[in-house]
Amino acid sequence: MENEESSIVEVEFSGEFERKLRPLFKRYRQILNDIQPIIKQLQAGEQPGDLLAELTVTVFKVRARNSDAQRGKSGGYRLIYQVVSSAKIVLLTIYSKSDQDAIAAAEIEEIVAALKRRGE
């Protein structure tokens, strides 16, 4: 029987993700509860959301509900994450759909490049 701990995917927060999360947390106190199910899915090895095909790295965008705004997933948060390996995922950034309509591929590429430069 396989050790359960070995099957858990490591999920890290990038510096950019933490910087974006802070002001959102001040406005939306339930944000951590809202994104927790997605983090659990990632740790379980699932890859929810849509693959962003226009990028040179394996990056997904997933919707999360904003229970403070009561608008469901469409008016909720967008989490952008990179699949680094089968054992590691990095949450790149997060934004509220009510604040920002979309994120440019170039912006995501820059976040990934900055992580590589810093060795994150």
FENCOR-V964601 format. One record per residue. N is the residue number from 0. RES is the residue in three letters. PSI is psi in whole degrees, -180 to 180 (none if undefined). NEAR is the number of other C-alpha atoms within 10 Angstrom. D_FIRST is the distance of its C-alpha to the first C-alpha in whole Angstrom. Layout:
n:N res:RES psi:PSI near:NEAR d_first:D_FIRST
n:N res:RES psi:PSI near:NEAR d_first:D_FIRST
//
This chain:
n:0 res:MET psi:133 near:3 d_first:0
n:1 res:GLU psi:142 near:6 d_first:4
n:2 res:ASN psi:127 near:7 d_first:7
n:3 res:GLU psi:-36 near:7 d_first:9
n:4 res:GLU psi:-35 near:7 d_first:12
n:5 res:SER psi:-19 near:9 d_first:11
n:6 res:SER psi:-2 near:13 d_first:12
n:7 res:ILE psi:129 near:17 d_first:15
n:8 res:VAL psi:135 near:20 d_first:18
n:9 res:GLU psi:127 near:17 d_first:21
n:10 res:VAL psi:118 near:18 d_first:24
n:11 res:GLU psi:153 near:16 d_first:27
n:12 res:PHE psi:129 near:16 d_first:31
n:13 res:SER psi:164 near:18 d_first:33
n:14 res:GLY psi:-38 near:16 d_first:37
n:15 res:GLU psi:-43 near:16 d_first:38
n:16 res:PHE psi:-46 near:20 d_first:36
n:17 res:GLU psi:-40 near:15 d_first:37
n:18 res:ARG psi:-39 near:13 d_first:40
n:19 res:LYS psi:-31 near:15 d_first:40
n:20 res:LEU psi:-38 near:19 d_first:38
n:21 res:ARG psi:-56 near:11 d_first:41
n:22 res:PRO psi:-32 near:10 d_first:44
n:23 res:LEU psi:-39 near:19 d_first:42
n:24 res:PHE psi:-35 near:12 d_first:40
n:25 res:LYS psi:-34 near:10 d_first:44
n:26 res:ARG psi:-35 near:10 d_first:45
n:27 res:TYR psi:94 near:17 d_first:42
n:28 res:ARG psi:-18 near:13 d_first:40
n:29 res:GLN psi:5 near:16 d_first:37
n:30 res:ILE psi:-41 near:20 d_first:36
n:31 res:LEU psi:-40 near:14 d_first:33
n:32 res:ASN psi:-35 near:12 d_first:32
n:33 res:ASP psi:-36 near:18 d_first:33
n:34 res:ILE psi:-13 near:18 d_first:31
n:35 res:GLN psi:-43 near:12 d_first:28
n:36 res:PRO psi:-35 near:12 d_first:26
n:37 res:ILE psi:-43 near:19 d_first:26
n:38 res:ILE psi:-41 near:19 d_first:25
n:39 res:LYS psi:-41 near:14 d_first:22
n:40 res:GLN psi:-44 near:14 d_first:22
n:41 res:LEU psi:-43 near:23 d_first:22
n:42 res:GLN psi:-30 near:18 d_first:19
n:43 res:ALA psi:-1 near:13 d_first:17
n:44 res:GLY psi:3 near:16 d_first:18
n:45 res:GLU psi:158 near:12 d_first:21
n:46 res:GLN psi:78 near:19 d_first:24
n:47 res:PRO psi:160 near:15 d_first:27
n:48 res:GLY psi:-167 near:17 d_first:30
n:49 res:ASP psi:133 near:12 d_first:33
n:50 res:LEU psi:131 near:17 d_first:32
n:51 res:LEU psi:96 near:15 d_first:36
n:52 res:ALA psi:-22 near:11 d_first:37
n:53 res:GLU psi:4 near:10 d_first:40
n:54 res:LEU psi:161 near:13 d_first:38
n:55 res:THR psi:-5 near:10 d_first:37
n:56 res:VAL psi:165 near:15 d_first:34
n:57 res:THR psi:101 near:14 d_first:31
n:58 res:VAL psi:139 near:25 d_first:32
n:59 res:PHE psi:152 near:21 d_first:31
n:60 res:LYS psi:128 near:20 d_first:34
n:61 res:VAL psi:144 near:17 d_first:32
n:62 res:ARG psi:141 near:22 d_first:34
n:63 res:ALA psi:144 near:24 d_first:34
n:64 res:ARG psi:146 near:21 d_first:36
n:65 res:ASN psi:99 near:25 d_first:39
n:66 res:SER psi:-15 near:17 d_first:39
n:67 res:ASP psi:-30 near:14 d_first:42
n:68 res:ALA psi:-16 near:12 d_first:44
n:69 res:GLN psi:43 near:10 d_first:43
n:70 res:ARG psi:12 near:12 d_first:43
n:71 res:GLY psi:-169 near:14 d_first:40
n:72 res:LYS psi:-34 near:15 d_first:38
n:73 res:SER psi:-30 near:14 d_first:41
n:74 res:GLY psi:16 near:19 d_first:42
n:75 res:GLY psi:-138 near:23 d_first:39
n:76 res:TYR psi:158 near:24 d_first:38
n:77 res:ARG psi:125 near:26 d_first:37
n:78 res:LEU psi:131 near:20 d_first:34
n:79 res:ILE psi:124 near:23 d_first:34
n:80 res:TYR psi:152 near:29 d_first:30
n:81 res:GLN psi:133 near:22 d_first:30
n:82 res:VAL psi:104 near:17 d_first:26
n:83 res:VAL psi:-44 near:12 d_first:27
n:84 res:SER psi:180 near:11 d_first:23
n:85 res:SER psi:-14 near:11 d_first:20
n:86 res:ALA psi:-2 near:15 d_first:19
n:87 res:LYS psi:131 near:16 d_first:22
n:88 res:ILE psi:139 near:22 d_first:25
n:89 res:VAL psi:125 near:22 d_first:28
n:90 res:LEU psi:114 near:22 d_first:30
n:91 res:LEU psi:-49 near:24 d_first:34
n:92 res:THR psi:167 near:23 d_first:36
n:93 res:ILE psi:146 near:24 d_first:37
n:94 res:TYR psi:159 near:19 d_first:40
n:95 res:SER psi:132 near:22 d_first:42
n:96 res:LYS psi:-26 near:17 d_first:43
n:97 res:SER psi:-20 near:12 d_first:46
n:98 res:ASP psi:-34 near:11 d_first:47
n:99 res:GLN psi:129 near:10 d_first:46
n:100 res:ASP psi:-44 near:10 d_first:46
n:101 res:ALA psi:174 near:10 d_first:44
n:102 res:ILE psi:136 near:14 d_first:43
n:103 res:ALA psi:146 near:8 d_first:44
n:104 res:ALA psi:-39 near:13 d_first:42
n:105 res:ALA psi:-36 near:11 d_first:44
n:106 res:GLU psi:-41 near:10 d_first:43
n:107 res:ILE psi:-44 near:20 d_first:39
n:108 res:GLU psi:-39 near:15 d_first:40
n:109 res:GLU psi:-40 near:12 d_first:42
n:110 res:ILE psi:-44 near:17 d_first:39
n:111 res:VAL psi:-44 near:21 d_first:36
n:112 res:ALA psi:-41 near:12 d_first:39
n:113 res:ALA psi:-38 near:15 d_first:40
n:114 res:LEU psi:-43 near:16 d_first:36
n:115 res:LYS psi:-41 near:10 d_first:36
n:116 res:ARG psi:-39 near:9 d_first:40
n:117 res:ARG psi:-11 near:7 d_first:38
n:118 res:GLY psi:22 near:7 d_first:35
n:119 res:GLU psi:none near:12 d_first:33
//
